[in-house]
């Protein structure tokens, strides 16, 4: 592998407090130098990146790759190709596949398929319970030994407080987080969107904000009880943000993520029974969107995750009640974050890189998230100003289910480098 020298870019590395013009040298899959005029080693390739932002590769801790079992919607190969097109060098694969990722065989399969695809790094997340049925804990030690970086029953909540307590205690011994989908099914069952004025107008049964908040409160209390690390998936309500903020003030081991759709859309997007705006947790009210944004600003919400959830066109063409939840997000996340949060004046670019790279890597103990010398040579070159239009038909993902089709955004990944190798270059 030839060394690669990136010259003249604006280097943003929140892990070292760096934001300056510099060169970056990558050799043998590692970062070997960052600075001005560091020289070109013999045989090195040079990439002039003036006008671009050089940042540690983006990390997404919440992705549904559908393989094994639903390869018609997405595969590990197409999902990881979609990831690097979006600037993500590492993604975490949720376990709600068929079969469920609840044993070392499925974990090993996911890792092998990712290595074969040779695009983004893919880290499996194991299931909390066998078959995600909520009845018996999976063998966390076996999962971690095979390469899982966390456990989650995402798509379903960890149903009982006893099971969640046991999972947090068990996961603590392996130093991994339990990532929970916070939804009280006794409040949410039968609902298809946020409970509010829009659901009333559309005649649809709603899911109240309390369905999320009740479980957020439960998980925080159990994290305090056990000393375990709970990671709260796809937060969507102002009440959840306030609960997390108070928990962090008390020193409880809680981290949280928010998705681009929850900081950029409200339940008004469901008007016209638009199934591409149907997701779980559902799109909420303007005050909730504002709270999520503030949470990202002050660090109450630690990171941005996509909850990339591919679905077939025919499935999304059903009636709103019957259509599946979820949207794809890997190729729109960075553009939405720059447009909504940075151009919107809420975050600077360095804080955005913190939320999309440094913090998610730190939370899940992954390589990357830093341009420190000796670290993984996972780098994204960002064009932060060029406008572009969301055209789902051009995506690398197999699926097209997005509410952002036709939306004008600013900023996107120009080049993505994994292990020192260019795995994506815009326009080629």
C-alpha positions as a printed Julia matrix, in Angstrom:
428×3 Matrix{Float64}:
   0.0     0.0     0.0
   1.47    3.34   -1.07
   1.6     6.21    1.45
  -0.99    8.95    0.86
  -0.31   12.62    1.59
  -3.26   15.01    1.88
  -2.03   18.56    1.34
  -3.43   22.0     2.1
  -6.75   21.1     3.7
  -8.47   22.54    6.77
  -7.81   19.82    9.35
 -10.51   19.51   12.02
  -9.78   17.0    14.77
 -11.86   17.56   17.92
 -10.01   14.75   19.72
  -6.88   16.97   19.74
  -8.57   20.4    19.6
  -7.2    21.0    16.09
  -8.74   23.29   13.47
  -6.06   24.62   11.12
  -4.53   24.33    7.67
  -2.21   21.3     7.61
  -1.05   18.25    5.69
  -1.91   14.69    6.75
   0.23   11.65    5.95
  -1.26    8.15    5.9
   0.99    5.08    5.82
   0.26    1.37    6.32
  -3.29    2.05    7.46
  -2.18    4.54   10.12
  -1.91    8.3    10.5
   1.82    9.0    10.74
   2.02   12.8    10.62
  -0.18   15.9    10.78
   1.34   19.34   10.31
   2.57   21.94    7.84
   5.16   21.07    5.18
   5.74   17.56    6.49
   7.37   16.44    3.24
   6.47   13.74    0.77
   7.85   10.23    1.4
   9.28    8.28   -1.53
   6.56    6.6    -3.58
   3.71    8.47   -1.89
   0.55    9.51   -3.69
  -0.42   13.14   -3.13
  -3.92   14.55   -2.98
  -4.38   18.32   -3.09
  -7.31   19.01   -0.75
  -7.25   22.79   -0.61
 -10.74   24.15    0.04
 -11.79   20.89    1.71
 -12.2    19.94    5.36
 -10.06   16.99    6.45
 -11.73   15.23    9.39
 -11.71   11.83   11.06
 -14.11    9.54    9.19
 -17.73    9.72   10.33
 -19.03    6.99   12.64
 -22.66    5.81   12.67
 -23.63    3.67   15.65
 -27.12    2.82   14.37
 -27.56    1.22   10.93
 -29.85   -1.52    9.63
 -28.06   -3.48    6.91
 -30.8    -6.15    6.52
 -28.31   -8.96    5.82
 -28.74  -11.82    6.59
 -32.36  -12.37    5.62
 -33.59   -9.33    3.7
 -30.97   -8.87    1.0
 -33.62   -7.51   -1.38
 -33.73   -4.34    0.78
 -30.0    -3.91    1.51
 -26.83   -5.96    1.81
 -23.72   -5.39    3.84
 -21.97   -4.55    0.55
 -24.55   -1.99   -0.64
 -25.01   -0.56    2.85
 -21.3    -0.05    3.37
 -21.0     1.48   -0.12
 -23.81    3.86    0.85
 -21.95    4.62    4.09
 -18.67    5.64    2.47
 -20.59    7.77   -0.07
 -21.97    9.61    2.96
 -18.54   10.03    4.56
 -18.94    7.23    7.12
 -15.87    5.06    7.63
 -17.39    2.98   10.47
 -20.96    1.79   10.96
 -22.59   -0.38   13.61
 -25.04   -3.0    12.32
 -28.22   -3.55   14.32
 -29.13   -7.16   15.14
 -32.75   -7.35   13.89
 -31.81   -9.52   10.91
 -33.09  -12.98    9.97
 -31.65  -14.9    11.77
 -31.23  -12.42   14.61
 -27.63  -11.53   15.45
 -27.74  -13.27   18.83
 -24.83  -15.71   18.46
 -21.21  -15.77   17.34
 -22.07  -17.36   14.0
 -24.12  -14.37   12.81
 -21.57  -11.9    14.23
 -18.83  -13.69   12.29
 -20.92  -13.68    9.12
 -21.48   -9.91    9.3
 -17.76   -9.27    9.82
 -16.8   -11.6     6.93
 -19.28   -9.95    4.55
 -17.95   -6.5     5.5
 -14.38   -7.6     4.85
 -15.44   -8.94    1.47
 -17.14   -5.64    0.59
 -13.97   -3.7     1.57
 -15.72   -0.37    2.05
 -16.67    0.91    5.53
 -15.71   -0.89    8.71
 -18.8    -2.73    9.98
 -19.17   -3.48   13.69
 -21.97   -5.89   14.63
 -24.26   -5.12   17.56
 -25.53   -8.28   19.25
 -29.04   -8.84   20.51
 -29.85   -8.37   24.19
 -32.24  -11.34   24.19
 -32.33  -14.54   22.16
 -34.32  -13.93   18.99
 -35.1   -10.45   20.36
 -38.03  -12.12   22.11
 -37.38  -10.46   25.46
 -37.36  -13.73   27.4
 -33.77  -14.95   27.77
 -30.51  -13.01   27.66
 -28.13  -13.75   24.81
 -24.57  -14.85   25.66
 -22.91  -11.42   25.76
 -19.44  -12.91   26.29
 -19.8   -15.04   23.17
 -21.03  -12.04   21.16
 -18.21   -9.74   22.33
 -15.63  -12.47   21.76
 -16.81  -12.79   18.16
 -16.59   -9.02   17.56
 -19.83   -7.37   18.77
 -19.31   -3.87   20.2
 -22.64   -3.4    22.01
 -25.97   -5.14   22.57
 -29.45   -3.97   21.61
 -32.9    -5.32   20.81
 -33.46   -2.26   18.58
 -36.7    -2.37   16.7
 -38.11   -3.54   20.03
 -37.59   -2.18   23.54
 -36.07   -4.3    26.28
 -39.52   -5.02   27.57
 -39.18   -5.5    31.33
 -37.26   -3.54   33.92
 -35.86   -6.79   35.33
 -34.47   -7.83   31.93
 -32.96   -4.37   31.39
 -31.38   -4.38   34.84
 -29.84   -7.81   34.22
 -28.61   -6.76   30.77
 -26.91   -3.64   32.17
 -25.2    -5.68   34.92
 -24.07   -8.36   32.45
 -22.88   -5.86   29.81
 -20.92   -3.94   32.44
 -18.62   -6.92   32.95
 -17.64   -6.72   29.27
 -17.36   -2.93   29.12
 -20.06   -2.51   26.46
 -23.18   -0.33   26.34
 -26.75   -1.57   26.19
 -28.45    0.43   23.43
 -32.19    0.62   24.01
 -35.12    1.49   21.76
 -37.2     3.45   24.29
 -40.87    2.7    23.72
 -43.53    1.69   26.22
 -45.63   -0.63   24.08
 -48.66   -0.31   26.36
 -48.79    3.35   25.3
 -47.59    2.94   21.7
 -49.26   -0.19   20.31
 -51.53    0.58   17.36
 -50.1     4.07   16.84
 -48.58    5.04   13.52
 -47.37    8.63   14.07
 -46.95   11.25   16.81
 -50.06   11.86   18.89
 -51.02   15.45   18.26
 -53.02   17.81   16.11
 -51.77   16.31   12.83
 -52.68   12.73   13.79
 -56.13   14.0    14.82
 -56.55   15.78   11.49
 -55.46   12.67    9.55
 -57.61   10.32   11.64
 -54.61    8.21   12.66
 -53.94    6.71   16.08
 -51.02    8.51   17.67
 -48.02    7.58   19.81
 -47.64   10.02   22.71
 -44.26   11.5    23.63
 -44.69    9.81   27.0
 -44.26    6.38   25.35
 -40.6     7.27   24.82
 -40.08    9.27   27.99
 -41.39    6.59   30.37
 -38.74    4.17   29.07
 -36.0     6.81   29.07
 -36.74    7.45   32.74
 -36.74    3.72   33.5
 -33.42    3.12   31.73
 -31.77    6.07   33.49
 -32.89    4.78   36.89
 -31.59    1.29   36.08
 -28.26    2.66   34.85
 -27.96    4.5    38.16
 -28.84    1.33   40.08
 -26.38   -0.92   38.23
 -23.59    1.46   37.26
 -23.99    0.1    33.73
 -23.8     2.14   30.53
 -27.12    2.7    28.79
 -27.14    4.22   25.31
 -30.51    5.68   24.32
 -31.33    5.27   20.63
 -32.95    7.88   18.35
 -34.24   10.38   20.9
 -37.18   12.42   19.64
 -38.9    14.38   22.43
 -38.16   17.43   24.54
 -39.03   15.46   27.67
 -36.38   12.85   26.85
 -33.74   15.54   26.36
 -34.54   17.06   29.76
 -34.42   13.66   31.49
 -31.01   12.91   29.95
 -29.69   16.35   30.86
 -30.66   15.86   34.51
 -29.21   12.32   34.55
 -25.86   13.54   33.24
 -25.77   16.24   35.89
 -26.07   13.43   38.45
 -23.2    11.49   36.87
 -25.25    8.55   35.58
 -23.67    6.58   32.72
 -26.12    7.52   29.99
 -25.36    8.47   26.39
 -27.82    9.31   23.64
 -28.14    9.75   19.9
 -30.46   11.74   17.64
 -31.21   11.29   13.94
 -31.16   13.92   11.19
 -34.89   13.46   10.55
 -35.64   14.28   14.19
 -33.73   17.56   14.05
 -35.02   18.61   10.62
 -38.67   17.46   10.25
 -41.88   17.68   12.26
 -45.05   15.56   12.18
 -46.34   17.96    9.5
 -44.26   15.89    7.05
 -46.88   13.12    7.44
 -49.6    15.31    5.9
 -50.95   13.65    2.76
 -50.28   10.26    4.42
 -46.65   10.42    3.27
 -45.3     7.0     4.28
 -41.72    8.15    3.69
 -42.23   10.29    6.79
 -43.4     7.28    8.83
 -40.8     6.16   11.34
 -40.37    4.95   14.89
 -39.98    6.97   17.02
 -42.27    9.2    14.98
 -41.6    12.74   13.85
 -42.67   15.06   16.65
 -43.57   18.74   17.12
 -41.54   21.89   16.44
 -40.73   22.26   20.16
 -39.29   18.73   20.18
 -37.14   19.47   17.12
 -35.81   22.57   18.87
 -35.02   20.57   22.02
 -33.11   17.93   20.03
 -31.09   20.68   18.37
 -30.29   22.28   21.73
 -29.34   18.86   23.09
 -26.86   18.39   20.26
 -25.5    21.87   20.87
 -24.83   21.45   24.59
 -23.82   17.77   24.46
 -26.87   16.36   26.23
 -27.31   14.38   23.01
 -23.85   12.9    22.44
 -23.99   11.99   18.78
 -25.84   11.95   15.48
 -26.86    8.51   14.17
 -28.86    7.77   11.03
 -31.06    4.78   11.97
 -30.64    3.92    8.25
 -33.64    1.62    7.61
 -34.08    0.44    4.0
 -37.51   -0.67    2.76
 -38.84   -1.77   -0.59
 -40.89    0.71   -2.63
 -43.96   -1.55   -2.6
 -43.95   -1.77    1.2
 -43.96    2.02    1.54
 -46.82    2.26   -1.0
 -49.26    0.66    1.44
 -51.77    2.6     3.53
 -50.08    4.69    6.22
 -51.12    2.39    9.09
 -49.75   -0.69    7.33
 -46.53    0.75    5.88
 -43.27   -0.13    7.65
 -41.4     2.41    9.76
 -38.05    3.86    8.75
 -36.05    5.79    6.18
 -32.6     5.52    4.65
 -30.11    8.07    5.92
 -26.45    7.31    5.25
 -26.12    9.48    2.15
 -28.12   12.46    3.41
 -26.98   12.72    7.06
 -23.92   14.93    6.56
 -25.68   17.3     4.16
 -28.67   17.63    6.46
 -26.43   18.24    9.47
 -24.4    20.94    7.72
 -27.5    22.58    6.24
 -29.67   22.45    9.36
 -27.16   22.77   12.18
 -24.02   24.48   10.83
 -25.54   26.8     8.22
 -28.4    27.31   10.68
 -25.9    28.8    13.13
 -26.45   26.23   15.86
 -23.14   24.32   15.7
 -19.72   25.08   14.25
 -18.16   22.49   11.97
 -15.8    21.24   14.7
 -18.73   20.48   17.02
 -20.51   18.68   14.2
 -17.43   16.5    13.63
 -17.45   15.81   17.38
 -21.09   14.64   17.2
 -20.64   12.58   14.01
 -17.17   11.1    14.53
 -15.27   11.63   17.78
 -18.11   11.0    20.26
 -19.74    7.98   18.6
 -16.32    6.31   18.31
 -15.62    7.06   21.97
 -19.03    5.86   23.22
 -18.73    2.47   21.5
 -14.94    2.16   21.99
 -14.23    2.01   18.25
 -11.03    2.82   16.37
 -11.26    6.16   14.59
 -12.85    9.44   15.55
  -9.39   11.0    15.71
  -6.48   12.06   13.51
  -3.94   11.44   16.28
  -0.6    10.04   15.17
  -0.68    6.25   15.15
  -4.47    6.17   14.89
  -6.54    4.45   12.24
  -6.21    6.08    8.81
  -9.97    6.61    8.48
 -10.52   10.06    7.0
 -13.27   12.0     5.27
 -12.69   14.99    3.0
 -15.73   17.23    3.26
 -16.83   19.85    0.78
 -18.79   22.03    3.23
 -20.27   24.58    0.82
 -21.25   23.02   -2.5
 -25.05   22.82   -2.94
 -26.63   19.59   -4.17
 -30.08   18.08   -4.6
 -31.17   14.83   -2.97
 -31.79   12.36   -5.8
 -32.54    8.94   -4.27
 -32.23    7.18   -7.62
 -28.48    7.96   -7.58
 -27.89    6.47   -4.1
 -25.65    3.47   -3.52
 -28.25    1.99   -1.15
 -30.62   -0.58   -2.64
 -33.6     1.3    -1.2
 -35.03    4.75   -1.93
 -37.31    5.46    1.04
 -36.48    9.03    2.04
 -38.66   12.07    2.78
 -35.85   14.35    1.55
 -36.11   13.65   -2.2
 -35.72   16.91   -4.11
 -34.4    18.77   -1.04
 -31.53   21.21   -1.68
 -28.66   20.73    0.77
 -25.18   22.15    1.25
 -22.09   20.1     2.03
 -21.24   16.46    1.47
 -18.38   13.96    1.51
 -15.96   14.39   -1.39
 -13.5    11.58   -0.63
 -13.68    8.79    1.97
 -10.57    6.92    3.1
 -10.64    3.7     5.15
  -7.45    2.06    6.42
  -5.45    4.51    4.29
  -7.19    3.47    1.07
  -9.51    5.7    -0.97
 -12.82    3.78   -1.0
 -15.01    6.6    -2.37
 -14.36    9.61   -4.58
 -17.2    11.89   -5.64
 -17.75   11.92   -9.4
 -15.86    8.71  -10.19
